[in-house]
Amino acid sequence: MNAFFLLLSLTSLASVERPATVLRSLRDDDSAPRVRVRVNPEGQFFRITGDRLVVGLAARPDRGVSVPASEWWIDCRDQTLGRSDANGVRRIPRGGVVISSADGILNLNGKRYPEEIRVYPVDSACIVVNHLPIELYLESVVNSEFNSKWAKEAVEAQVIASRTYAWYQMLEARRDLKKLYDVESSEKDQVYAGLDRVDALGRELVRATRGMILSDKKGRGPIKAFYHSTCGGSTVVPEQVWGAKVAGFRRGVPCSFCARSPVSEWSLRVSNLDMQTKIERALKSDPDAKSALPSWFHLNPAAWLLTAVQPKLALATQTKEQEVELKFISRTEGRPARTASVNAYRFRNWVSPVLMKSTQFQVSMEGVSAVFRGRGYGHGVGLCQWGAKAMGERGYKRDQILSHYYPDARLSRQW
């Protein structure tokens, strides 16, 4: 008997089949794929509560141990778990544990999640993953990423984009058998907040588009259906942002629909000193920062003083990524000034992706500060959410919205 189950059996807990969940009735059948969403809570200690919890090995999710308790705690610092109403601490097995409840609802530090949660020990921390059907996942994404009360055609278009993006990430993640999850629950992929964001209208709109995805014109699988808040007048292609081509995106499109977005235009003032501090901080936190900056700077950033910032290209072209030019002077007399060029998207993340809302900006130096004046919010690739919202309000149909923002893709139903 596995040591984990042996420990549990010592507390007189009987082995039982995993119960069917109430939430399973939300699915028409089992044809929809299941997505693995990383939902790591804040901090290293958390609690999972539910009705008649079932705990088992992640490697054997078909069987579990019925626990006469409604709460388990998990401490990722030493990778242990235990019951709040009983003594004893158990180490989380290397292959992880899976937790579900009789009614299919789990509460993780105040947030409700459906189906099951898996906890894997990794180094001196944990990876926490919610496993659920992709269609149920999308019911939460609707009100986490946009709004079910927007025009019906616009929401359906965004649901299809979200489903396509998730399925693309699922297929990519499954290429690596050691990968424990498909998508993050944050802006790194798509915001997912569990059951607390699900409403009847969102559920209805997801069901109306069940299984529908975007593929390239040759039908060779899902495209990576990027979307963003506001394009600011025109969308761009992936190589303008990340410097690499992505299948299904051959051209950007003009967009006059997002003019009423609250972030269609923005400005930001950052002092040179604050900007240099953020760049130096990125050298410690961003694994790719060193390769993005010249060695003369990242080997000794304290020897240089930032004096100016300007876009290397006033507007990114269809074939080249937008870059930012950073000008430094030496803190040592006799050494010449130097210039470093960095990817504008990476620079935006270093400064603040919330305050510096896009990479579509101009810069002017005012004293010892840089003033950025830009348009749009987000990377600018694919569907513009505020533009889609306006198109829906003006009577455009779902497929028209999708063909506008994804002109190099086609729509099909996969399940």
C-alpha positions, 0 to 999 in steps of 0.5 A, spaced: 500 500 500 502 506 498 505 510 504 500 516 503 494 511 503 497 507 509 497 513 513 490 515 512 488 508 513 491 508 520 486 514 522 480 508 520 478 512 513 475 507 508 477 507 501 471 509 496 470 511 489 470 518 487 463 521 488 460 524 482 459 531 482 453 535 482 457 540 477 457 534 472 450 536 470 453 542 467 456 538 461 452 535 456 457 529 455 464 528 456 466 530 449 469 537 451 477 537 453 479 538 460 483 544 462 488 544 467 489 551 470 494 553 475 490 557 481 496 558 486 493 562 492 497 568 495 502 565 500 505 558 502 499 556 507 492 555 505 486 551 506 481 547 502 474 546 505 468 542 502 462 537 503 465 530 505 472 531 502 475 526 498 483 526 498 487 521 493 493 521 489 494 525 483 497 519 479 490 515 481 485 520 481 479 514 480 480 512 487 480 516 493 479 516 501 473 519 504 475 524 509 470 525 515 472 532 515 470 539 511 477 542 511 484 540 509 490 545 510 496 545 506 503 548 508 507 549 502 514 551 506 515 544 508 510 540 503 505 538 508 498 537 509 493 535 515 486 536 517 484 542 521 480 537 526 485 532 527 492 531 529 498 529 525 501 532 519 502 528 512 508 530 507 505 531 500 507 525 495 512 527 490 506 525 485 501 530 488 494 529 491 488 530 488 482 533 492 474 533 491 468 534 494 461 531 494 458 536 491 463 538 486 465 545 489 471 546 493 473 553 497 480 555 496 482 561 501 475 564 500 475 562 492 470 557 490 472 552 484 469 546 481 471 539 480 477 538 483 484 541 485 491 538 485 497 540 489 504 538 487 510 539 491 515 543 487 522 545 490 520 548 496 513 550 494 507 548 491 503 548 484 496 548 485 492 546 479 484 546 478 482 541 473 475 542 470 472 541 463 474 547 458 467 549 457 466 550 465 472 554 465 470 559 460 463 560 464 468 564 469 473 567 464 467 571 461 466 575 467 473 575 469 476 577 462 470 581 459 463 582 461 457 577 460 452 583 459 456 586 453 452 585 447 451 578 445 454 578 439 461 581 442 461 576 448 460 570 443 466 572 439 470 573 445 468 566 448 470 563 441 477 567 442 478 565 449 476 557 448 481 557 442 487 560 446 486 555 451 485 549 447 492 552 443 495 552 450 493 545 452 495 542 446 502 546 447 502 544 454 501 536 453 507 536 448 511 536 455 509 530 459 512 533 465 508 539 465 503 540 470 498 545 468 496 548 461 494 555 463 495 560 468 489 563 472 492 570 471 493 575 465 499 571 463 494 567 460 487 568 461 484 571 468 480 565 471 476 566 478 473 560 479 465 559 480 465 566 483 464 570 477 460 565 473 452 567 472 447 565 468 448 569 462 455 568 461 453 560 462 448 561 456 453 565 451 458 559 452 453 554 451 451 557 444 458 557 442 460 550 445 466 547 441 467 553 436 474 555 435 479 559 430 484 555 426 488 558 420 486 558 413 488 551 412 485 548 418 491 545 421 489 546 429 487 552 433 491 559 432 494 562 439 488 567 439 491 573 442 486 578 445 487 585 449 483 591 452 484 596 447 488 597 440 488 604 440 486 605 432 489 599 429 491 592 431 498 589 430 502 582 428 506 578 433 512 580 430 511 587 432 511 585 439 515 579 441 519 579 434 517 572 432 511 570 427 505 566 430 501 562 425 494 565 423 496 572 424 499 575 417 496 582 418 494 587 423 487 591 421 485 598 422 480 599 428 476 605 429 471 602 434 475 602 440 475 610 440 470 610 446 475 606 451 477 609 457 484 607 455 484 609 448 489 614 450 494 615 456 500 618 458 505 617 463 511 621 467 517 617 469 523 620 472 530 617 469 532 615 476 526 611 477 526 608 470 533 606 472 531 603 478 526 599 475 531 596 469 536 594 475 530 590 479 528 587 472 536 584 472 534 580 478 527 578 477 527 577 469 531 571 467 531 574 460 533 581 462 541 580 461 540 577 454 536 583 453 541 588 455 548 589 453 553 586 457 557 593 459 550 595 462 548 588 466 555 587 468 555 593 472 549 597 472 551 602 477 557 605 473 551 608 468 546 613 469 540 613 464 539 620 461 534 619 456 529 614 452 526 614 446 522 609 441 527 607 436 522 606 431 516 612 431 511 606 429 513 599 429 512 596 422 509 590 419 516 586 419 520 589 425 518 589 433 518 596 436 524 598 440 526 603 445 533 606 445 536 608 452 541 613 453 546 612 458 552 616 461 558 614 465 559 615 472 566 615 471 569 621 467 573 620 460 568 614 458 563 615 452 556 615 453 553 609 450 546 607 447 542 600 448 536 598 444 531 593 448 524 590 446 518 595 447 514 590 450 519 587 455 521 595 457 513 596 458 513 590 463 519 592 466 516 599 468 509 597 469 504 594 464 499 597 468 501 604 468 505 604 461 499 601 458 501 599 451 508 599 446 504 604 442 507 610 444 511 617 443 516 619 448 519 626 450 524 628 455 522 634 460 528 635 465 530 629 468 523 625 466 521 621 460 513 623 458 510 617 455 504 619 450 500 612 448 494 609 445 491 603 447 492 598 453 495 591 452 499 588 446 495 590 441 495 583 437 488 579 435 481 581 438 480 588 441 475 587 446 473 594 446 472 594 439 468 588 439 464 591 444 462 597 440 461 592 434 456 588 437 453 594 440 452 597 432 449 590 430 455 587 427 454 579 428 459 574 431 462 572 425 463 579 422 467 581 429 471 575 429 473 575 421 475 583 422 480 581 428 482 575 425 482 575 418 487 570 417 483 565 421 477 560 420 471 558 424 469 551 426 466 546 431 471 541 434 466 538 439 
